[in-house]
Amino acid sequence: MPFRNQKIAILLATFNGAAHIKEQLESFAAQSHNDWELVVSDDGSTDRTLAIVQEFAHSVPQRIELTDGPQKGFWRNFVSLTKRAESSDAELFAFSDQDDIWFPDKLGRAAKWFATGSSDIPRLYFTRTELIDEDGRLVGLSPLFRRKPSFQNALVQNMGGGNTMVMNKAAKRLLAQAPDDIALISHDWWAYQVVTGSGGVAFYDPLPSLKYRQHRNNLIGANRGFWQRYLRATAFANRRMKHWNEVNIATLNKMRYSFTPPTLSTLDDFAAARRSTLSKRIYLLSRSGVYRQGILETVGLYLGAMLGLI
């Protein structure tokens, strides 16, 4: 059953997605919660992506809006969607990739969770995913996270896949305040950080909500398998993690006004730890309270700190 008074705006970023976007659009039409609208931001597709979206718009009763993206990369396209959807009368907003397949209850489950809490604070919902190959065959599941979402986790790890994310209006308005000159590693990691940093609530649903297609054109992987384990294991050694932290801290400092005193303390302790001597570095890192989802990953974080690689 759809939850009344919870219209959901689907924020779909597209770019040359003709190979699979029809399946994604059909999964929108199959949602048990049918009070939705679709806002598509296209980043300059040269294939049939736009034609397929327009054909879909004629086949469903829901409102479909097609806009031009900034054509500056995937995360800028998603950030632009948070700003362009400001005039929507929706209560909830769902990020969407162009080549997944949503389960029919995806929006309904999210709406059910949002119906249980306050709409006055930023709230963010995300889930586990089923992984499929380019031909739609099941290849596994994304990692199952067991520790609760928080800013202390968000600062050093993204546990929320953007393709599963649904947020309330307070969260979307918060993200829409992002300065035009920000730089991001990914829009979903940033959303997790900003919502939890502002005193909002993030909820991780361990039940998958969609089929996440894995193929050579994926911009962001599923965080599983040998290659992803290798990338995580070498993140400190090749200083990629250090670069990510530099980008994230600089961006978060531009939105300090929205953060709570405890999260500002965490942010400042973590930033100071990166600049300090070894003994003080570990002390400040511990005081910040940051953690990754796995114990070994958290140990790895501290080892990276000892080597000056965070």
MOKA-V237982 format. One line per field, one symbol per residue. ss: DSSP state (@ for helix, = for strand, . for the rest). psi: psi as a letter, one per 20 degrees, with the letter a starting at -180 (. if undefined). burial: 1 if it has 24 or more other C-alpha atoms within 12 Angstrom, else 0. Layout:
BEGIN
ss: ???
psi: ???
burial: ???
END
This chain:
BEGIN
ss: .......=======......@@@@@@@@@......=======......@@@@@@@@@......=====.....@@@@@@@@@@@@@@....=====....==...@@@@@@@@@........=====..===.....====.........@@@@.......@@@.===@@@@@@@@..........@@@@@@@@@@@...=====....====...........@@@@@@@@@......@@@@@@@@@@@@@@..@@@..@@@@@@@@@@@@@@@..@@@@@@@@@@@......@@@@@@@@@@@@....
psi: pqpqkmppppoopqolkhhihghgghhghjphnjmrrpopopkkqjbjggggghghhiiqiqpppprprilkrghhggghhhhhjhiqjqhqppqprijaoqqhjghggghgghiirqjhqpqpprrrqqpqahjjppiaqrqoqhqqqrhhghhjqojophiippqrhhghhghijpqijqpqgqhgggggggghhjjapppooipqiroopprijphpajkrrgghhggghjhghjjghggghgggggghhikhhiqqghhhggghggghhhirrgghghghgghhjqqrhqghhgghghghghjkk.
burial: 0010011111111111100111111111101011111111111110001101100110000111111111001111111111111101011111111111111111111111110000001111111111111000000011111000111111111111111111111111111111000111111111111111111111111111111111000001111000000001001100001101111110111011011000111111111111000000110110011111100001011101110111
END
